[in-house]
């Protein structure tokens, strides 16, 4: 991966629907060369997927029982029970609709879980489920009180 690939990743992170013509202009490539680079990044696994982030105007519920665009954003440090492997947890946490992402981390905890819950009761339910269904021994939770606007 070179500087052009990193520039492509920055541009696509801001707007994954950016036309190859515009992407190429921004990173100094022809549209065809930009498309070839993106294909190579996908094939090599650098780009895992393209996704859509729904905003408050989407309406309906978000799968967590909260109106889209609302909810309490939380970060939960997770220590796994003895005998529960990281692979076990990586498979299990995907079944939790509230979980946005989970990263295997260094330090006193095994994972940092990013989740969005409707309210304090939803957080309580999530933590209880993590402990009973996902092999979690201990948690420490932080609430996001403000997040910057997404690019």
N, C-alpha and C positions, 0 to 999 in steps of 0.2 A: 504494500500500500504506500503510495506516495502523496505529495502535497495536493495534487489534483484530485485524487480519490478522497482525501480528507475534506477538500472544498466541496466536492459533490455531496458527501455525507452531511456537511453543514447545511447546504442548500435544501437537500431533500428532507432533513429533519425539520426545517422551517415550513416546507411546503412539499409534501410527497407527490402532489399532482402537478408539479412544475413541468411544463412541456420541455421536451429535449432541446428544442430550439433555444428557449430561454436559459435552461440549465447550461447548455454549451456556451452561450454568450457570457454567462456569469463566471464560468471557470476557464474560459479560453479554448474551447474545443468546438468542433463542428457538431451539429445535432447528431449525426451518425456516430461520431466518436464518443459523444456523451452517452448515447444509448448503449453502445458496446461496453463502456466502463460500468454503467449501472448493471447490465446483465452479468458482467464478470463479478461484481460485488455481491449480487444475489447468489450466483452459482457457487461462490467461495464461502458463503455463509456469513459474510460481513453484514449484509442486509438480510435480516431474518424475515421481515414481513413489512408490508405497507398497511397502514391502518387509518381509521377515521376517529377523530376525537369529537364527541358530541358536545355541543354547547347548551346553555340554558334554554335556548329556543327550541330544542328538539322535542320537548313535551314527553309525556308518558313517564314510565318508571325506568330506572337504570339497572334493574336486575337485583338490586339490594333493597327494593321496597321504598326507595327514596325518589322524589321527583328528580328527573334529570337535571344536572347542573347544581344540585344541592347536596348537602350531607356534610358530615364531619370527616375531615381528612386526618388519618392517624398513622403513626409509625410505631410498630410494635417490635421491640427486640425480643427474640425468641431463643430460649435455650431448650434443646431437645432432651427428652428422657434418655437415660442410659439404654443402649440397645436399639434406639431409633436412628436410622442412618439418614444422612442428608438426602440421599436418593429417595428414601421413603417419604420424607417431608416434601421434597420437590414434587412428587406425584400427588400427594394428598392435598396440598394447599390449593391446587388448581380447581378443586371442587367447590371452593368457597367463593361465592359470587362477589363478596365484599372485597376480596383481595385483588388489588390492582397489579402488584408486582411483589416479588420476594427475592432478596439477594443473599447469597451465602457470604458471610462476612468473617473477618478476623476479630479477635478480642474475646471478651467473656461470653458473648452470645454467639449462636450458630447462624441465625438469619435475622435480617431486617425486613419486616413485612410492611408494605405500604398498602393501606386499605381505606375505603370510604364507607362509612356507616351512616345510617339515618340520624342517630342520636345516641345518647349515653346508654340507653337500653340495648341498642344495636351493637354497640361496642362490647357491652357485657356479654351478649350472646356470642359474638365472634370469639372473644377470649375464652369463654367456656368451651366452645366447640373446638378451638385449637388445642385445648388441654385434653379434651375427652376423645377427639377423633383424629388428631394429627400428631399425637405423641409429644406434645409440648409439656415441659416440666415447669418452666418459669417464663414470665413475660415482664417487660417494662414498657409502658406505653407513653408516647408523646403525642400531643395534639398540635396540628398545624393551625396557627392563629391567623396567618396571612400567607398567601403564596403569590409570587409575581405573575403578571399576565403571561400566558404562553405565547411564544413567537408564532 
